[in-house]
């Protein structure tokens, strides 16, 4: 890799799409790999959580999915399919982990018994995970103030009072409602661009 290329790609743009990220990853750009994993870590980890796996097993599923991504990324024909592919890999890993944890009889005692078939991903699980990923991506491109406002008002439990939000963001108390509306409109436009609506 040339020194110019290293400098140019040492810090991937936050707005790089999956096609660009995959291309940079395949060219050996470690920063692009880090960004790709960072972009999809919540999506990958959400699958074992939905299967109610304990934290250690969820971490194992995450790690196995990332290893599979590293190995199979050169075979990916359509980078836009990456989120669904990651969900499928994580689903298969969850199924494997659950199957192994429920195994009571040794496979040695039943040499000819077939492996159970992996059930297809539940369509509702796929849809929910895709929508969550679109929301994460949309929030990530908001301005830092909007992102923090959305997090404080909608993702913290219990949600914070407007006075506390205004104080942390350095806004007038009376402007929180207006600012919230503007941030939600930006979020809505971003979600529409990603095909959420």
N, C-alpha and C positions, 0 to 999 in steps of 0.2 A: 504494500500500500504506500503510495507516495506521501511525502510530508504535507503537500497541499491538500490531498484528500483527507488525511487525518485531521487537519485543522478544520476543514469545511464540515466534516461530519462528526467532529468530536462532541458537538452539542446539538442533537437532533431538534428540529423545530417541533414544538408542542402540537402544531396543527398538521403534522405529516399524516397523510392517510395511510391505511393499511398497505396499499400497494407500494408506496414509497418505503414504509418501514420494513416490509418483507424484503424488498430489493436491497436495502442497506444491510439488513441482517445477513442475507445470503452473501453479501460482499465482505462480510467479516467485521462490520462496524459494531463494536461492543456497546457503544452508547445507544445505538438503535435497538439492540437486544434488550438493554435495560429499559428503554422506553416502551418496547412492545410488552414486556412482562409487566411493567408498571401499569400500562393501559388496561391489561386484561386480568390482573391479579384478583380483583374483586369478583369478576365474572366467574373465574375458575373456582375460587374459594366458595362462592355462593352455592355451587352444586352440592358439595359434601355437607354443607350446612343444611340445605333443604332435605337431605337424606338423614338428618339427625346423627351424623357421625360425630364421635367425640373429637376434641381438638387435635389429638395426635394423629388419628386416622385421617382427619380432614387435611392436615399438613402433609401426610403421606400422599394423598390423592393429588394435592396441589403440586407436589414435587414430581410425581410420576407424570402428570399432565405436562408440566414444563419440559421434562426430559423428552417426552414424546414429541412435543413441539420442536425441540432442537433437532431431533433425529428426522422428523418427517417434513419439516418446513420446505425443503427443496422439492417435495412432491406436490405441494399445494398449487393447484392450477388457477384458482381464483381467490386472491387475497380477501375479497369482500366476504367470502364464505368462512373466514377464519373464526369469528365468534361462535358460529354454530358448530364448527368442527371442534373447537375447544370444549364446548359444552358436551358434545358427544363423547369425546375422550374422557372427560371428567366423569360423566355418567357411567361409562364402562368401568372406570377405575373404582367408582363407588360400589357398583354392583359386585366387582371382584372382591373388594374388601369386605362387604357385607356377607357374601357367600363364604369366604374363608372364615369369618368370625362365627358363622352359624354351623360350620361343618363339625359334626359330632363323630361320625364314623370315618375312620381312616380310609383314604382312597386305595390303600394297599389291599384292603379286604375285599374291595369290589373292583377288580382290575378292568372289567369290561363295561363298567357303567359309564354312559356318556356324560360329558360336561353339560350342565344345564344351559339352555339357550339364554342369551342376554335379551331381556325384554327391550322393546323399542322405547326411546325416550318419550315420556308423556308429553304430548303436544303443549299442554298448558304449562309445563315446566320450561320447555324451550321458549315459549312466548314470554313468560314472566322474566326469564333470564335475559332475553334479548331486550325487553323493555327497560329492565334495570340497567343494562349496559348502555343503552341509548341515553338514559337519564344521567348516568355518571359522565359520559362523554360530553353531554350538553352542559352540565354544571361546570365541567373542567374548563370550558372556553369562555365562561362568564368573566367579567372583571373581578378582581380580588374582592372588592367591596360587595358586589352582587352575590358572589359565591358564598362569602361569609354570612351575609344576610339570609340567604336561602337556608344555609346549614343551621343557623341559630333559630330561625322561625319554624322550619319544617322537619329538621332531622334530629334535633336535640330533644330529649325527653327528661323532664317536662320542658316544653318550649318556654323560651325566655320572655319576660314582659318587655313591651316596647321601650320602656325607660332604660332598661339594662342594655338592650340592643343599641339604642341611640348612643348611650355613653361609650360602649365599646367601639362603635364605628365612627364616633366623632360627629354624629348628625344631630340636628335639632329633633326633639321628640315629635313635633308636628309633621316632620317630613318623612317619617318611617313608612307610613301608608303609601305615600306617593312613590317613594323609592322602591318599596316592595312591589308595587304594581309594574313599574318600569322593568325591574329585574325579572319578574314573572313573564312579561311580554318578550324579553330577550330570550329567556329560557324556552318559551313556547315556539318562537321562530326557529331556534336551534333544533328543537325536537322535530319540527316540521321538515327542516332540511334533511334530517336523518330518516325521515319517513315514519315517524312515530304516530302521526295522526292519519 
